[in-house]
């Protein structure tokens, strides 16, 4: 089962290297992850690891080997060539992208991310939404690629736990409204204090681009736009922090002490 | 008032280049900032800009020139040499570090950051704490340097709005307790649900290192340790997101809709 790769000229290495770009990831429908924690989460929650790579003499947990169908031992040079982090742990994996169907359901909560650009922000949004028990994260075209390595790292593995899908924002908002699911847009203007809306078991929260916020067409269609008061001199909060505060408030019915 | 610098061999350029390291920043008690938004905040709130640098033919707001004592026009090559961002806006400044005295006061709230490593996280913590009206951010030895360029950028200018000081954590906790200011540690274990403590006008919230949390010696001395419930499969929240949720909850008396 395990083989050895010594050269960066190896055709498989060339193929995996392509996963560093969105184009390559879309071509193979795969993405590259690094480090024990992320691989552990990938194996535990989805068994979506197609290939495991380890530098020779790296400790690989025995339980992983039982669940992995393909494994290669590689030289430090090959790992360094494929790695996108400064100090590689010597272990990496190629995962297949999942295919999710979206059916918005009553009694569920959703986060819709509109064109967020920063990979750390998008990954932290996914991590936060999963932690608070949101059913799915939806995102619009123009959002940074969800399988970008920095996004995946910032999710801390949450990317393997629940559906994350690109959607048409307006279609989603209308679909929620047909089902009576309230849609809240996080906005600085033409919005009410966030505590004016009631915590609930079902909602869709929308957060937007770091500089420009949510697209005006979407904002116009929400049930209500809400803002977080600022007591200091800052103009706004980081988008992932704002989403965390709003999600924990909206879900507070489920969080009773 | 304005002069021209064409070479990276210029002694001033060599001096400014040293501000990229903590050692250099401590030597000159200065730090380097880039981009119109940060410089605007520096001038507006503290007038701490010692030197303004702009690439020739860059638009410099006239009102800045009235408040700046030293300005240099530089070539694109010089700016690129000094810049730490991929696409420089062609404008930068050298700021002097402020000196703050710390006197913990009743009726005030504080955030104590214990050995947070990631510059983006520390900067976002500062931005969030300032936005919710905390009086000062305190941090322990082992925290990433507050004048690191990535920290400063992530604060979005909040670094210029209020005191940020390195402290001895235990001394701070004891000082709060002598004054009757409750101290809350954010922790996953041996902690109560965060909604079990009451929102208040005075408190010190402690958040800790991304991997290891708050130092055990500090945790042992708090008034109460508190946790944020996790409804999903994630193990924890990003430290800046967790701090945002806790600060907005603790300050909710001041946020009434």
Boltz contact constraints between the chains, C-beta under 6 A:
constraints:
  - contact:
      token1: [A, 120]
      token2: [B, 120]
      max_distance: 6.0
  - contact:
      token1: [A, 124]
      token2: [B, 238]
      max_distance: 6.0
  - contact:
      token1: [A, 128]
      token2: [B, 241]
      max_distance: 6.0
  - contact:
      token1: [A, 130]
      token2: [B, 232]
      max_distance: 6.0
  - contact:
      token1: [A, 130]
      token2: [B, 234]
      max_distance: 6.0
  - contact:
      token1: [A, 131]
      token2: [B, 230]
      max_distance: 6.0
  - contact:
      token1: [A, 131]
      token2: [B, 232]
      max_distance: 6.0
  - contact:
      token1: [A, 131]
      token2: [B, 234]
      max_distance: 6.0
  - contact:
      token1: [A, 131]
      token2: [B, 237]
      max_distance: 6.0
  - contact:
      token1: [A, 132]
      token2: [B, 231]
      max_distance: 6.0
  - contact:
      token1: [A, 133]
      token2: [B, 231]
      max_distance: 6.0
  - contact:
      token1: [A, 133]
      token2: [B, 232]
      max_distance: 6.0
  - contact:
      token1: [A, 158]
      token2: [B, 234]
      max_distance: 6.0
  - contact:
      token1: [A, 161]
      token2: [B, 233]
      max_distance: 6.0
  - contact:
      token1: [A, 193]
      token2: [B, 257]
      max_distance: 6.0
  - contact:
      token1: [A, 195]
      token2: [B, 257]
      max_distance: 6.0
  - contact:
      token1: [A, 196]
      token2: [B, 257]
      max_distance: 6.0
  - contact:
      token1: [A, 229]
      token2: [B, 255]
      max_distance: 6.0
  - contact:
      token1: [A, 230]
      token2: [B, 131]
      max_distance: 6.0
  - contact:
      token1: [A, 231]
      token2: [B, 132]
      max_distance: 6.0
  - contact:
      token1: [A, 231]
      token2: [B, 133]
      max_distance: 6.0
  - contact:
      token1: [A, 232]
      token2: [B, 130]
      max_distance: 6.0
  - contact:
      token1: [A, 232]
      token2: [B, 131]
      max_distance: 6.0
  - contact:
      token1: [A, 232]
      token2: [B, 133]
      max_distance: 6.0
  - contact:
      token1: [A, 233]
      token2: [B, 161]
      max_distance: 6.0
  - contact:
      token1: [A, 234]
      token2: [B, 130]
      max_distance: 6.0
  - contact:
      token1: [A, 234]
      token2: [B, 131]
      max_distance: 6.0
  - contact:
      token1: [A, 234]
      token2: [B, 158]
      max_distance: 6.0
  - contact:
      token1: [A, 237]
      token2: [B, 131]
      max_distance: 6.0
  - contact:
      token1: [A, 238]
      token2: [B, 124]
      max_distance: 6.0
  - contact:
      token1: [A, 240]
      token2: [B, 241]
      max_distance: 6.0
  - contact:
      token1: [A, 241]
      token2: [B, 128]
      max_distance: 6.0
  - contact:
      token1: [A, 241]
      token2: [B, 240]
      max_distance: 6.0
  - contact:
      token1: [A, 241]
      token2: [B, 241]
      max_distance: 6.0
  - contact:
      token1: [A, 241]
      token2: [B, 244]
      max_distance: 6.0
  - contact:
      token1: [A, 244]
      token2: [B, 241]
      max_distance: 6.0
  - contact:
      token1: [A, 244]
      token2: [B, 244]
      max_distance: 6.0
  - contact:
      token1: [A, 244]
      token2: [B, 245]
      max_distance: 6.0
  - contact:
      token1: [A, 245]
      token2: [B, 244]
      max_distance: 6.0
  - contact:
      token1: [A, 245]
      token2: [B, 245]
      max_distance: 6.0
  - contact:
      token1: [A, 245]
      token2: [B, 248]
      max_distance: 6.0
  - contact:
      token1: [A, 248]
      token2: [B, 245]
      max_distance: 6.0
  - contact:
      token1: [A, 255]
      token2: [B, 229]
      max_distance: 6.0
  - contact:
      token1: [A, 257]
      token2: [B, 193]
      max_distance: 6.0
  - contact:
      token1: [A, 257]
      token2: [B, 195]
      max_distance: 6.0
  - contact:
      token1: [A, 257]
      token2: [B, 196]
      max_distance: 6.0
